Amino acid sequence: TTRIERHHYDVVVIGAGGAGLRAAIEARLAGKRTAIISKSLFGKAHTVMAEGGAAAAMGNVNSRDNWQVHFRDTMRGGKFLNNFRMAELHAKESPQRIWELETYGALFDRTKDGKISQRNFGGHEYPRLAHVGDRTGLELIRTLQQKIVSLQQEDKREHGDYEARIKVFAETTITELLLDSSGPDGPRIAGAFGYYRESGEFVLFEAPAVVLATGGVGKSYKVTSNSWEYTGDGHALALRAGATLINMEFLQFHPTGMVWPPSVKGILVTESVRGDGGVLKNSDGKRFMFDYVPDVFRKQYAETEEEADRWYSDPDNNRRPPELLPRDEVARAINSEVKAGRGTPAGGVYLDIASRLPAEEVKRRLPSMYHQFKELADVDITKQPMEVGPTCHYVMGGVEVEPDTAAAHGHVRGLFAAGEVSGGMHGSNRLGGNSLSDLLVFGRRAGGHAAAYADGLASRPKVAATDVAASVDRALAPLERPDGENPYKLQQDLQAVMGDLVGIIRRKGELEDALVRLADLRERVAKVGATGGRRYNPGWHLALDLRNMLVVSECTAKAALEREESRGGHTREDFPKMAPDWRMVNLVCSLDGDKVRLEHKPLPKMRAELIQLFDRTELAKYLTEDELADFDALSE
Ligand code: FAD
């Protein structure tokens, strides 16, 4: 028989990015025995790569900012498809979560009078991103880890063991969630099964509550800012456990990824470059974003370069530069310029900070970007423009959750999700900076509610031996087929389907073609093989990840074909406009056996006092006639 290491916890958190760490801290503060599991090294999650900052309406730089303005910006950014309650909780609680981080030891950049400084970012009306240079994510992870260490020191004093109540399992990949279906109320979480990447040994965590905090899905695309571990594992684990995913058609293509040299194509160029004055130019030297301001945003954006430039020093009396439109708009604009033959030699556009700020200022404000371009592209961004183009960056879609508790919808209890793996908060498009704050707000909520759920159980769920045996068999299957399909080739083929047919601009025929090809890939993935043994074997690991990438890609392609409109991170060439009727629809993915099922579900209706934060002319651009009539009735 195969050896399996067993552990017992109250709460298991899968993922050690900002959402996972914040959830684990909360569960531990509630007294629960908590495990944190991460596929990569501890500390190496996407969160650490976040550059620009965390959005929180503290009003430190412009005192007019408050949660209502942040809420409005978030809903606009998401084109009103956001779960309003999540956007509300996020806008209200972000400032507390940032201040709390300072009590854990974070030190954000300061304003002259010593407050936490805030920077401008696309779609945010006022300077709102708390930041540490362009290395904000690093500070976030550093302080959350520091808080965990301090809790472990408390536990050492109290229990004689640092790891008595919180333990980190790094380089450990979860491949299955295990359920107990014996109770009267249907299936509930009983544990999680996985393997240690280094030894290939199996490990079983028995626990009544699991928090998914596994981040994104970007590795299904070739050009992406995401790193190797972002294969949609949490999304797929949730689906297979009977939970649902929403909004999977909405993917954010960040407008500025590196396009040259080819080996680094996709690596992110932070939006802070534009927030700090950088401008986009085509090969004719034209600042083209002025040609791409859509009607819904016309009132908030400058019409001339002069006005746009004045905004940096006098934002109260000028409108914002169009380079700071939400990301979906900027990405589409760059795409159009390149397609019209006005791109750079490497197929991007120019991003120029060199002619806008003194060299010293560039190095001070954007140290990581300076080094990134110097080392990877031999470009000195204080002297030359950067070449940039869209890169797959963030998935708005994710696990459908209860806004207040982060509990997953669907047929399973004991499952929670927070951070990028959850859906709803960002609607059809996320504003920059709204992820780091999302992680803290909903990570805390998920950890707290997972702990409360574990406390409320009359009996502990049990893991079935047959389920564990099946998990072992599934994990070992690729190793028993050394001549099976090559996982690297399969990943390349999947990336080609998604990049070419389910990319930034989508068409009906291509999406149908994508689904046919994904069905074919599904058959090949079932026959994936890996050579070698279980000790550190990346080919085997990828073979196991492919199952997840595939099912998540199927959700995305299916939903993209179904949604016949263009909104945020979903652009249909054949349906180029936003359609008010579609705004009222969430597309919900679930699994029926191993088939992806898609259903329409009405979007929750915004509460009166929230919808009244908007004026009617703006709402008229998004809402249906019926919704507008309801709104008018409110004001009577
Ligand atoms: P992550 O930080 O992505 O962590 C996921 C964790 O899950 C990792 O520990 C991973 O190892 C683990 N994991 C995954 N699968 C498994 C599995 N099967 N088993 C065990 N563990 C697993 N957002 C902002 O708000 N502001 C910014 O300035 C910003 N800049 C960014 C820059 C870059 C280059 C990138 C890529 C993203 C940026 N974002 C930014 C987005 C933001 O960083 C991410 O959305 C966010 O960090 C996601 O956090 P998370 O906690 O949900 O997951």
Residues whose N, C-alpha, C, O or C-beta is under 5 A from the ligand:
A	BS01	FAD	I14 G15 A16 G17 G18 A19 G20 I37 S38 K39 S40 K44 A45 H46 T47 M49 A50 E51 G52 G53 T172 T173 I174 A213 T214 G215 G216 S225 N226 E229 D233 L268 H393 A418 G419 E420 V421 G432 G433 N434 S435 L436 L439
